[in-house]
Amino acid sequence: VFQEAISVNSSSLELCHIAASFELSQDNAASAISHLVKCVSRLFESHQLPNNPSAIDLYGQVLGQSISVENKLPTVTSDIIAEGQVYLWLNYTLLLELYGDYSGAIEAYETALYVLKNSHDVRKIWMQYLKYQCRRTASSQTMSREQKTFTDLVNRCLITMATQVHPPYSSTFLWSDYSFHNNVISLYLSCVKEDCWSAVYERYLRMMPDNAILALRWCQYEIRVGNLQEAQRICSGCIDVMPCCLPLWKVAILLELKQANYKEVHRMYWKATQALPFAATLWKDFILFEVAYSNRLEDIKEVIEVCQEIGINIEDYVATLLK
C-alpha cells in the first residue's frame, strides 16, 4: 500500500515518514531505511552528486547541518523542503536511530527542537524523541540510568511546552489545552511498571492540578485495580480545584453509589447541581436517583421544582420516567 501511495506522490515527505514509521513498528528496519534513503535521494535527482554521498549527508545538506563529504554538495531549495521541514527532521533523526548513531540522533533531536518554531512541529519532534528514548530504555542493560534519562526528558518536555492557547477566532482569551501533555504522560506510563502508575499520576497532577482528563484517568486506573477509597480521595480533591467538571462529579457519585452511601449521593447531587446548574444530564441523573432510591416523594418534587425555576426542560423526561 505504501509503495503504491509513494509512487503516486513521491515528493511527499510526510508520506515517506509514515511509511518508515510503520515498517519500524513491524520490526522491519531494512524497509524503513529504504524509504528514508529514497526520500532524500529524490530531492537531489536533478543534480550530479560527487563521491556517492550517504543519505545522512544528503539530509544534513538539506537541513543545513555539518556533513562529512569532501566535495561540496549542491544546495537544494524547493517549496517541498520549505513546507516539510519537520518531516525532514523526523526522517533524519529516524535514520540516525536505525543506523545506530545514538549521539548523532540526540544531537539532531535537540537541534530540531531549537530550529523549529511552529508549536505543532515541535510537538511532533518531541513525540518521536520520547518514543526513541522509550525504546532505548526498554532495550537497555543499564535500566535505571536509562530510565532516569527518559524521566528527565519527559519532565523537560512537559515543563517547556505551553498549555495556554488561544481558542479559535479569539486573540483575547486563553484556555488550557493538556492534550499533548496527556499523550506524553500516556507514553511515559507505557514505559514504566504498572505498580508505579499511581505515583506517576500523582506527580503530574500536582504539576497540572487543573488537568481534568489526567485526574479522570487516574481515577479510572484506581477503580480498575480496586482502590475505590483512593479514587474517592482523588475525586474529592480534584472537584475542589475543578468544581465545574461534570465527569468528575459523575465518577465521584458513582463511587458513593457503589458503596450504597445514598445519603452522601443525595448531598453530592445537590452540590453538583449548584456548581453546574444548567447541566441537564446531571439533573436527569439526580431525578432518576431519587426515583430509584428515595422513599420521599417530597425529595423528587423538590428537584423537579428547582429545575422548573431555573428553566431546565425535564418535563418529557419526568413523564417518561414516571409512566
C-alpha positions in Angstrom: 0.0 0.0 0.0 2.8 2.4 0.9 4.7 1.7 -2.2 1.7 2.4 -4.3 1.0 5.7 -2.4 4.6 6.9 -2.7 4.7 6.1 -6.4 1.7 8.4 -6.9 3.0 11.1 -4.6 6.8 10.5 -4.5 7.5 14.1 -3.3 5.6 13.7 0.0 8.0 13.9 2.9 5.2 13.1 5.3 4.1 10.0 3.5 7.7 8.7 3.5 7.8 9.3 7.2 4.6 7.5 7.9 5.8 4.5 5.7 9.1 4.3 7.5 7.5 4.6 11.0 5.1 1.8 10.1 7.9 -0.5 8.9 9.8 0.2 12.1 6.7 -0.7 14.2 6.7 -4.0 12.3 10.4 -4.6 13.2 11.3 -4.2 9.5 14.3 -1.9 9.8 15.6 -2.6 6.3 12.4 -1.4 4.7 12.2 1.7 6.9 15.8 2.6 5.9 14.9 2.1 2.3 12.0 4.5 2.5 14.1 7.2 4.3 17.1 6.9 1.9 14.9 7.1 -1.2 13.0 10.1 0.2 16.1 12.3 0.4 17.7 10.9 -2.7 14.7 12.1 -4.7 15.4 15.7 -3.6 18.8 15.5 -5.5 17.6 13.7 -8.6 18.3 16.7 -10.9 21.8 17.2 -9.5 25.1 15.5 -10.1 26.4 14.3 -6.8 30.1 13.9 -6.0 31.6 10.8 -4.3 28.3 8.9 -3.8 27.4 10.7 -0.6 25.4 8.9 2.1 21.7 9.6 2.9 22.9 11.1 6.2 25.0 13.6 4.3 22.1 14.4 2.0 19.8 15.1 4.9 22.5 17.1 6.6 22.9 19.2 3.5 19.2 19.9 3.1 18.9 20.8 6.8 22.0 22.9 7.0 23.9 20.5 9.2 27.7 19.7 9.0 28.4 16.8 6.6 31.4 14.5 6.1 31.8 14.5 2.3 34.9 16.2 0.9 33.3 17.8 -2.1 30.6 20.3 -1.6 27.1 19.1 -2.2 24.7 21.2 -4.3 22.2 23.4 -2.4 18.6 22.2 -2.9 15.7 24.5 -2.4 12.0 23.9 -3.2 8.6 24.5 -1.7 8.5 20.9 -0.7 11.6 21.3 1.5 10.4 24.7 2.9 6.9 23.3 3.8 8.1 19.9 5.0 11.0 20.9 7.3 9.5 19.0 10.3 9.3 15.8 8.3 12.9 16.2 7.0 14.0 16.4 10.7 11.8 13.4 11.6 13.2 11.3 8.8 16.8 12.4 9.5 16.5 11.5 13.2 14.8 8.2 12.5 17.5 7.3 10.0 20.2 8.1 12.5 18.5 5.8 15.0 18.2 3.0 12.5 21.9 3.3 11.8 22.7 3.1 15.5 24.1 6.6 15.8 22.9 7.4 19.3 24.9 10.6 19.8 24.0 11.9 16.3 20.3 11.2 16.8 20.3 13.0 20.2 22.1 16.0 18.7 19.7 16.1 15.7 16.6 16.0 18.0 18.0 18.8 20.2 18.8 20.9 17.1 15.3 20.3 15.7 13.7 21.4 18.9 15.8 24.6 18.7 15.4 25.3 15.0 11.6 24.7 14.5 9.4 27.5 15.7 5.9 26.1 15.0 4.4 24.6 18.1 2.7 21.7 16.2 6.1 20.8 14.6 7.9 20.9 17.9 5.3 18.6 19.4 5.9 16.1 16.6 9.6 16.2 17.2 9.1 15.7 21.0 6.9 12.7 20.5 9.4 10.9 18.2 12.2 11.9 20.5 10.4 10.5 23.5 9.5 7.3 21.7 13.1 6.9 20.7 14.2 7.2 24.3 11.4 4.9 25.4 12.7 2.2 23.0 16.2 2.7 24.3 15.1 2.3 27.9 13.2 -0.9 27.1 16.3 -2.5 25.4 18.9 -1.1 27.8 21.1 -3.3 30.0 21.5 -0.3 32.4 17.8 0.1 33.1 18.0 2.5 36.0 20.3 5.0 34.2 18.2 5.0 31.0 15.0 5.3 33.0 16.3 8.4 34.7 17.4 9.9 31.4 13.9 9.2 30.0 12.1 10.6 33.0 14.2 13.8 32.9 13.4 14.2 29.2 9.7 13.7 29.8 9.7 16.3 32.6 11.6 18.7 30.5 9.1 18.3 27.7 6.1 18.8 29.9 7.6 21.9 31.5 8.7 23.6 28.4 5.6 23.0 26.2 2.9 25.6 26.6 -0.6 24.6 27.8 -2.2 28.0 27.4 -3.6 28.5 23.9 -6.0 30.9 22.2 -9.3 29.4 21.3 -10.4 29.6 17.6 -11.1 33.1 16.3 -10.0 34.8 19.5 -6.8 36.6 20.4 -8.1 37.8 23.8 -8.9 34.7 25.8 -6.7 31.8 26.7 -7.7 28.3 27.7 -5.7 25.3 28.9 -5.1 22.5 26.4 -3.5 19.5 28.0 -4.0 17.1 25.1 -0.3 16.9 24.1 0.8 16.7 27.8 -1.6 13.8 28.4 -0.3 12.0 25.3 3.2 12.4 26.6 2.2 11.0 30.1 0.4 8.1 28.4 3.6 7.3 26.5 5.6 7.5 29.8 3.2 5.2 31.6 3.7 2.6 28.8 7.4 2.6 29.6 7.2 2.2 33.4 6.0 -0.7 35.5 2.3 -0.5 36.4 2.9 -0.5 40.1 4.5 2.9 39.6 1.5 4.4 37.8 -0.2 5.9 40.9 2.9 7.8 41.8 3.3 9.0 38.2 -0.3 10.2 38.0 0.1 12.0 41.4 3.3 13.7 40.4 2.0 15.0 37.1 -1.4 16.0 38.6 0.4 18.1 41.1 2.3 19.8 38.2 -1.1 20.3 36.4 -3.8 20.5 39.1 -6.5 21.6 36.6 -5.8 18.8 34.2 -9.3 17.1 34.3 -8.5 14.4 31.8 -5.5 13.3 33.8 -7.5 13.3 37.0 -10.2 11.1 35.4 -7.6 8.7 34.0 -6.0 8.4 37.5 -9.5 7.7 39.0 -10.2 5.1 36.3 -6.9 3.4 37.0 -7.6 3.2 40.7 -11.1 1.9 40.2 -9.7 -0.8 37.8 -7.2 -2.0 40.4 -9.9 -1.9 43.1 -8.6 1.1 45.1 -12.0 2.7 45.5 -11.1 4.8 48.5 -8.1 6.2 46.7 -10.3 7.0 43.7 -12.7 8.8 46.1 -9.9 10.8 47.6 -8.7 11.9 44.1 -12.2 12.9 43.0 -12.8 14.9 46.2 -9.5 16.8 45.8 -9.9 17.5 42.1 -13.5 18.6 42.5 -12.3 21.3 44.9 -10.0 22.5 42.2 -12.4 22.0 39.2 -15.9 22.2 40.6 -17.4 22.7 37.1 -16.0 19.4 35.7 -19.1 17.3 35.1 -17.3 14.0 34.5 -15.5 14.2 37.9 -18.9 14.7 39.7 -20.3 11.7 37.9 -17.4 9.5 38.9 -17.5 10.7 42.5 -21.2 10.0 42.7 -20.8 6.6 41.1 -18.2 5.7 43.7 -20.6 6.6 46.5 -23.4 4.6 44.8 -21.1 1.5 44.6 -20.8 1.7 48.4 -24.5 2.3 48.9 -23.9 5.7 50.6 -27.3 7.0 49.4 -27.4 10.0 51.8 -24.0 11.1 50.6 -25.1 10.6 47.0 -28.1 12.8 47.6 -25.9 15.5 49.2 -23.4 15.3 46.3 -26.1 15.7 43.7 -27.2 18.9 45.3 -23.6 20.2 45.4 -23.0 19.2 41.8 -26.2 20.9 40.6 -25.2 24.1 42.5 -21.8 24.1 40.7 -23.4 23.2 37.3 -27.0 24.5 37.5 -27.6 24.2 33.7 -26.3 20.7 33.2 -29.5 19.0 32.1 -28.0 15.5 32.2 -26.9 16.0 35.8 -30.5 17.0 36.8 -31.9 14.0 35.0 -29.5 11.7 36.8 -30.5 13.3 40.1 -34.2 12.7 39.4 -33.5 9.1 38.3 -31.6 8.5 41.6 -34.4 10.0 43.7 -37.0 7.8 41.9 -34.9 4.7 42.3 -33.5 5.1 45.8 -35.6 7.7 47.7 -38.8 6.8 49.6 -39.7 10.5 49.9 -41.9 12.0 47.2 -41.1 15.4 48.6 -37.4 15.0 47.5 -38.4 14.2 44.0 -40.8 17.1 43.8 -38.1 19.5 45.2 -35.7 18.5 42.5 -38.3 19.0 39.7 -39.4 22.3 41.1 -35.8 23.7 41.2 -35.4 22.5 37.5 -38.5 24.4 36.6 -37.4 27.5 38.4 -34.1 27.8 36.5 -35.6 26.8 33.2 -34.3 23.3 32.7 -36.7 21.4 30.4 -37.2 18.0 32.0 -41.0 17.6 31.7 -40.8 15.0 29.0 -38.1 13.1 30.8 -40.1 13.0 34.0 -43.3 12.0 32.3 -41.4 9.1 30.6 -39.8 8.1 33.9 -42.9 8.1 35.9 -45.1 6.2 33.5 
